[in-house]
Structure formats: C-alpha cells, structure tokens
Amino acid sequence: MITIKTYHEQYQADFIRLNKEWIETYFRLEESDLRTFANIDSYILDNGGQIFLAIDDSCGKVVGCCALINHPEKNIYELAKMAVSPKAQGKHIGYKLGLALIEYARQLGAKRLYLEGNTHLAASIHLYRNLGFKEVSLDGSTYDRCDIIMELDL
C-alpha cells in the first residue's frame, strides 16, 4: 500500500535523493536542479507550491515524489521533480502522485499546469498523457535535458 503525503522537513533528504537518482541515471544534474535542492523552502514551499511524497506503508520508506511549483509571473503552476525509485516503478506510484498534485492545484485555484519532459523517457510521457497533459510548443525550457513541454487545463 502506498500513502501520499505532503512535505515535511524530515523528507528533504528523500526528495533530493530520489531526484538525483533519476536525473543521474538518464541525464546530468543541471544548475537549476542544484538551486532547487538548495532552496526547497524558498523556491517551492514559500512560493505557494508543495511537495508530495509516496510512502511505502510496508516499510515506511519514501519511494516517490513530485513538486508543484508556482510561477505567479506566468500565472501557471508546474509539475516538476517527479521521481520514483527504480525498485518501486511499475506500481502506478507516479500516477498517484500526479493525481494528488492535480487535486491540490485545483484546490489552490490553479487554471493550468505544465511540465517539462524528455520523449526518450516513454513511460513518463505515457503517464503524463494519462493524467491529461497535452504537448505544447517547446518555448522557454528551463532544462537542457527537456525536449517536450506539456500542459493541462484545470
């Protein structure tokens, strides 16, 4: 059984660990990743966002995470930093995290969400499409590793 929880400081190391693990498996850490990890409170939480953690109830370990980042200057929220431990993949944890994030964004009154992804990670693109995201123009990507931007109207 998986429980989705919102961020508490005790999960900071897990959030960073999971993200570094997936980024370094497929790409390389970028400066914007390092800034985010060094400024979780000010960049994500204090700015009207939230972090979601997937906890494996059988062992109490964090096996997945994602972040909702507010971009008030663009009047849009971002689904970012989604990662699921390789040992826990294939169990719909990303989908559960995505649903929790979308519901939270709706409660905040968000009108749109976007994400930046990479089409080489076919399973993640499939997940985002199942959550209702659609591809849009690739303008202004934050990361070198991203080759697709997707949006979801709420």
N, C-alpha and C positions, 0 to 999 in steps of 0.2 A: 504494500500500500504506500502511496506517495501523498504527502501533505504539502501544500503550497503555503508558504509563509512570507510575510513582508520582512524587510530588512531590520536587523538589529546589529549593533556593532560586533557582536560575537561572531557574525557570519562574514566579516570583512575579508579575512584570510581565505575563506572558501570561495567567495566571489572572485577574488584575484586569481587564486589557484586554478579554478575551472576555466576562466577566460584565457589565462596564459597557456594552459594545456592545449586548448583547441586552436588558438592562434598559432602557437609554435609548431603544432602538428602539420598545419597546412600552409602557413604563411610565415611572417616575421612580425614581431612587435613593432608598432609604429609609435612615433612621438605622441600622437593623440591618445593611444592606449595608455601609455605611461602617465600622461597628465590626468586621465580619468582615474586610474588606480591611486594616484597620489592625492586626488581631490574628490573622493567619492561624496563626501558630505556637501561641499560647496557646488560641485558640478551637477550632481544628480538630485540629492535629497533636499537640500535647502532651496533648490530652484523649482520646486513643485513636482519633482519626479519620485520614483520609487524603485526599489529593487525587490525582485521576487526570487525565492529560493525553493527548490524542490527537495524535501527531506524524505529519505527512505525510512519509513517507520520501523522496519525490522532491525535496523542498526543505528538509526539516529544520525546518519551521515548526510551531508548536503551533496546531492548528485546532479543538480542542475540549477541554473539561474538565468535571469534576464533583467534588463533595466528599462524603465520608462523614463526618458529624458525629455524635459520640457524645453522647447525652443520658442519662448514668447515673442522674440523678434520676428519669427516666421509664422506665428500663430499655428504651430503644429507640434505634436509630440513624436518622439522617435522610439521605436522598439530597438534596443541595442544590447550588445554584450550577452546574447543568448548562447549558453554553453551547457552541454550535458556530458557527464563523464562517459568515456567510452564503454565502461562496464555496464552502464545503465541505458545505453542507447537502444532504440527499438521497442521501447515500452511506453511510447506516447507521452513522455515527460515534457518534451518541447511543446507539444500541443496543449497540455495542461497549463504550462507556464504562460503560453501565448493567450489562452482564454482568460486567465486571471489578470494578465496585463490589460487586455482589451476591456474587460469589465471595469477595472479600476479607472482606466482612461475615460470611459463613458461616465462614470460617477463624478469625475472631475469636470465633466462638460466638454471634453475634447471633441473636436469635429473631425480631425483627421490624424492618422498615424502614418509614419513612413519608416522604412528600414533600408539599410544598405547591405547588399549581399554579394555573393560570388556564384556565378552559374556553374562552376566546377563542383560545387557542393550541392548536387542534385537533390539530396534528401531534404536539405534545409529549404530550398526553393519550393519543393513539393509541400512541405509543412506550411510555408507562408501562404501559398495559394489555397491550401485547405482552410487556413484561417481567414481567407477573404481578400488578401492583398493582391494587387494587380500591378504589373510593370508600368513604370512611367519613364519619362526622359531622364537620362543619366547626366544631370546637370548639378555641379557643385558637390561631388562626392568628397567626403571627409578622409577616406582611406584609399591608399594606393591599391589595396587588395580587392576593392569592390568594383564590379563591372555591371551591377544592376541596382536600381532603386525601385522600390515597390511602395505603394500607398494603399491605405484602407480608409474609406469614408465611414465615419461613425454616425 
